[in-house]
Amino acid sequence: MKIDFIQEVKSRRTFAIISHPDAGKTTLTEQLLLFGGAIRAAGTVKGKKSGKFATSDWMEIEKQRGISVTSSVMAFDYDAYRVNILDTPGHQDFSEDTYRTLMAVDSAVMIIDSAKGIETQTLKLFKVCRMRGIPIFTFINKLDRQGREPLELLEELEEVLGIQSYPMNWPIGMGKEFLGIYDRFNNRIEQFRVEDEDRFIPLNDEGEIEGAHSLKESNLYDQTLQDVLLLNEAGNQFSRERIANGELSPVFFGSALTNFGVQTFLETYLQFAPSPQPRNSDAGEIEPTAEEFSGFVFKIQANMNPAHRDRIAFVRICSGQFERGMTVNLARTGKSIKLAQSTQFLADDRSTVNEAVSGDIIGVYDTGTYQIGDTLVQGKQGFQYEKLPQFTPELFVRVTAKNVMKQKHFQKGILQLVQEGAIQYYKTRTEDIILGAVGQLQFEVFEHRMKNEYNVDVKMEPIGSKIARWIENEEDVKETMSSSRSMLVKDRHDNLVFLFENDFAMRWFNDKNPDIRLYSLM
């Protein structure tokens, strides 16, 4: 294996940004892209009036609502690193997309609103990161506004999330009195809203400003020195090993909106974040520096380019080197596929990629060949990477086209959007189409995209929450077992599924049919 290939792999940093909605996730992403030279001006998620929109929010409904509803992939170079950012939806209705995205990264950046602390969705996503054992870096945002005491936020971080923290820097005041951050790691103070030449103040061996300085006249400076002394004496010890194991989270304070503390965060993160890690498969662990190319599909997205009605399968490269035009095997079917059309991303801005290595995310053109979770492998050795999570839907609607003349577009739109994995497709014995989703907002996005991307108005009739259960021994199921309280349907792979009205209906069915073995997805 060429030494430059190994160095290329080691230079990759692939991470997801997770947070509760409105914590500043998309804004931080924009600022990171700005430092990487990938964009010239950061958009804002409040861009409806100005006409500027966040680069990572490429879908029309995202621009209208000022939210992220799909995972975006962005790549840029910074210093000697290639950074791959996966910006995930914060809204809980899109947690399935986020969970899959977290399977494709080597670390996570968790953003916390300094005024709100740990919120519900942050906790859920954090648990997935802990489950995977990946390093978690914390950015406490919005220090330019009045928020909670930093020590209180750290205490909540450790108690609620169950992870120890190490503040890499410490705020000097907050809100209107926010003066900057005391950078413990770089032994300097970074001042807020000053000229560039005055931005950094070096500290002496005692961790204080040497000589006279206007900042020393502030009570906030004295308070910060006391806080830092307390952290040094009673706080957690810094440990690169514990960071790598996901047991210690480095904490950074800053303000994404004013682009303060973001560059310091990025440069420090790149030093301690892991390069691509080995991946589990049914053939054992696959090393990122292994010679043969392999990867897995973690996302499928239709109509990123509405003019061409295309579909892109997002592939995380796990080993070897990708070269455009190479032939790989699709492990699920055993068929050979030539990867002739391949792209890398800056949100919806794409460029053809000729080469990529472990840790990179590429998009391959999809004509309906791929499914989420598919493994692509070069050479004769076949294996499968571990399965990606699929959620059991909880809400269901019956859907039809308002104009029967557009049935062809209706069918095409549904099948393409269903393959993205956000909504699930079921068909009744009478050919009625039922969609299932984890959250209501998924249906709203589906309706919006059917109209805007396929020119089809749909009618959605809610049939309420159901309990979906798949069947291990389908051969023992009879049509007579179906009723209004236990509806028998087929999913898009023609597997039989019961949709139960409630827990009571499911228990009643189990009592009546003890031989039928039911299971849920997740």
Buried (B, 14 or more C-beta within 10 A) or exposed (E): EEEEBBEBBBBBBBBBBBBBBBBBBBBBBBBBBBBBEBBEEBBBBEBEEEEBBBBBBBBBBBBEBBBBBBBBBBBBEBEEBBBBBBBBBBBBBBBBBBBBBBBBBBBBBBBBBBBBBBBEBBEBBBEBBBEBEBBBBBBBBBBBBEBBEBBEBBEBBBEBBEBBBBBBBBBBBBEEEBBBBBBBBBEBBBBBEBEEEEBBBEBEEEBEBEEEEEBEEBEBBEEBBEBBEEBEEEBBEBEEEBBBEBBBBBBBBBBBBBBBBBBBBBBBBBEBBBBBBBBEBEEEEBBBBBEBBBBBBBBBBBBBEBEEEBBBBBBBBBBBBBBBEBEBBBBBEEEEBEBEBBBBBBBBBBEEBEEBBBBBBBBBBBEEBBBBBBBBBBEEEBEBBEEBBBBBBBBBBBBBBEEEEBEEBBBBBBEBBBBBBBBBBBBBEEEBBBBBBBBEBBBBBBBBBBBBBBEBEBEBEEBEEBBBBBBEEEEEBEEEBBBEBBBBBBBEEEEBBBBBBEEEBBEBBBEEBEEBBBEEEE
